Amino acid sequence: MGTDPLYGVPVEVLRALTGAHLTTAKRWKRTRRYPRVLGLLIRLCVEGQLGAIARQWDGWSIRGNKLVSPEGWEFTPGEIRSIPFMHAQVAAYQARQRCIQQADWIEQRFVDPAEMDAA
């Protein structure tokens, strides 16, 4: 949307977001003078830019019902909610792998994974 966050944003959208009077919204667009927070609100609510909230989220956006990374990866709310479960699953697999390797050491039949890759 250009450098002016209000560019291309209809007056009706400004009114709906802010509750401002029609005359005020028109003046903001005409003069390009508006409260700083309005620019942040437009970036967040109209453009979906999360960097308006916190710099750590620069490049991240919300498009429709998806969170989009700076690289273009898209995530649904369900995928985001599943992250703790995936972390737990990976930890369980890692713990199981450590147990298998320890058992192999105890039975003196450990095979170095690097040697298996070379074979």
ZIMOHU-V379905 format. One record per residue. N is the residue number from 1. RES is the residue in three letters. PSI is psi as a letter, one per 20 degrees, with the letter a starting at -180 (NA if undefined). Layout:
# ZIMOHU-V379905
((N & RES & PSI) (N & RES & PSI))
This chain:
# ZIMOHU-V379905
((1 & MET & k) (2 & GLY & a) (3 & THR & h) (4 & ASP & o) (5 & PRO & h) (6 & LEU & i) (7 & TYR & p) (8 & GLY & i) (9 & VAL & o) (10 & PRO & q) (11 & VAL & h) (12 & GLU & h) (13 & VAL & g) (14 & LEU & g) (15 & ARG & g) (16 & ALA & h) (17 & LEU & h) (18 & THR & h) (19 & GLY & j) (20 & ALA & q) (21 & HIS & q) (22 & LEU & g) (23 & THR & g) (24 & THR & g) (25 & ALA & g) (26 & LYS & h) (27 & ARG & g) (28 & TRP & g) (29 & LYS & g) (30 & ARG & g) (31 & THR & i) (32 & ARG & k) (33 & ARG & o) (34 & TYR & r) (35 & PRO & p) (36 & ARG & h) (37 & VAL & h) (38 & LEU & h) (39 & GLY & g) (40 & LEU & g) (41 & LEU & g) (42 & ILE & g) (43 & ARG & h) (44 & LEU & g) (45 & CYS & h) (46 & VAL & g) (47 & GLU & i) (48 & GLY & j) (49 & GLN & o) (50 & LEU & i) (51 & GLY & i) (52 & ALA & h) (53 & ILE & g) (54 & ALA & p) (55 & ARG & h) (56 & GLN & h) (57 & TRP & j) (58 & ASP & p) (59 & GLY & i) (60 & TRP & q) (61 & SER & r) (62 & ILE & p) (63 & ARG & o) (64 & GLY & c) (65 & ASN & k) (66 & LYS & q) (67 & LEU & p) (68 & VAL & p) (69 & SER & r) (70 & PRO & h) (71 & GLU & i) (72 & GLY & j) (73 & TRP & p) (74 & GLU & p) (75 & PHE & p) (76 & THR & r) (77 & PRO & h) (78 & GLY & h) (79 & GLU & h) (80 & ILE & g) (81 & ARG & h) (82 & SER & i) (83 & ILE & g) (84 & PRO & h) (85 & PHE & h) (86 & MET & h) (87 & HIS & g) (88 & ALA & h) (89 & GLN & g) (90 & VAL & g) (91 & ALA & h) (92 & ALA & g) (93 & TYR & g) (94 & GLN & g) (95 & ALA & g) (96 & ARG & g) (97 & GLN & h) (98 & ARG & g) (99 & CYS & g) (100 & ILE & g) (101 & GLN & h) (102 & GLN & g) (103 & ALA & h) (104 & ASP & h) (105 & TRP & g) (106 & ILE & g) (107 & GLU & j) (108 & GLN & l) (109 & ARG & k) (110 & PHE & p) (111 & VAL & p) (112 & ASP & p) (113 & PRO & h) (114 & ALA & h) (115 & GLU & h) (116 & MET & h) (117 & ASP & h) (118 & ALA & h) (119 & ALA & NA))
